[in-house]
Amino acid sequence: MGTEKLRGIVLREQAKGESNKQIVLLAQGVGRVLLSARGARRAKSKLLAATQLFCYADFVVYEGKGFYSVTQAELKNSFYGLRLDMDKFSEGMYLAELTERSCPAGMEQDAVLELLYYAFLVMDRGILPPKLISRIFELKLLQLNGLFASDVCHICGEGEGTLYFDGRMGAFYCEKHRTEDSIFVLDAVRRAVRFVLERESRAAFGFQLSAEALEQLTFILRKYMEVHMGIRLKTRDFFEQ
């Protein structure tokens, strides 16, 4: 037990009593942790700014038996723009929940933290459409978790010819091995997938997509994640209603 310093992004905040809150933090070198912030909901609290959703900050915490209690906090970036636009806010909440659900507690996830940081940074600055940012994040997250290595045929490994995707199987197929339910993958979608897979997180957010290509990429990644991650998220269901 003792004090230590954590740097990370707030994935979720929850009120506790009249003035306290708990936050879920994705922290550098530590992974997903739960922090208790006493008095953080008070208007004059020094912890108020840094303990809000999306915030990237440094925290001095006291480690007790099975919990961390925040004693000091220094805000680095609030990504305030995510709160000013409904599309940015909804996609930001989705990425935060997806990160929380996909990262086990107490396991280092620095690559995911870096990915989320750049996703929020690009979204905050309005460089790309929020929905495209989410698709890039999803694809890179799948790659980081070893669930998406390349866009080649699931059966034979062919990756140069015409490509198809079967949503029920969550897999790609070539012309020879395509299934009855598979759909033709647009060339723009294939180029986008390869662009993301071949680059580091900071460079992955560097292209645009047409509405048609983005719609297909969204369908592919949604089905792929359902099959390979088994995650259904409340934020996605809520904002799509």
TAKA-V531332 format. One line per field, one symbol per residue. ss: DSSP state (h for helix, s for strand, l for the rest). psi: psi as a letter, one per 30 degrees, with the letter a starting at -180 (. if undefined). Layout:
ss->???
psi->???
This chain:
ss->lssssssssssssssslllsssssssslllsssssssllllllllllllllllllssssssssllllssssssssssllhhhhllhhhhhhhhhhhhhhhhhllsllllhhhhhhhhhhhhhhhhllllhhhhhhhhhhhhhhhllllllllllllllllllssssllllssssllllllllssllhhhhhhhhhhhlllhhhhllllllhhhhhhhhhhhhhhhhhhlllllhhhhhhhl
psi->laklkkkakjfkkkkjaffllkkkkjkkfeaklkkkjkgffkegkffeefglkfkjlkkklkjajglkkkelkjkekfhfffffkeeeeeeeeeeeeeeeffjkkgkkheeeeeeeeeeeeeeefgelkeeeeeeeeeeeeeefggfjelilkfefgkgfakklkjeefhlllleegklegllkkkeeeeeeeeeeffllefffihllkleeeeeeeeeeeeeeeeeffhkkkeeeeeff.
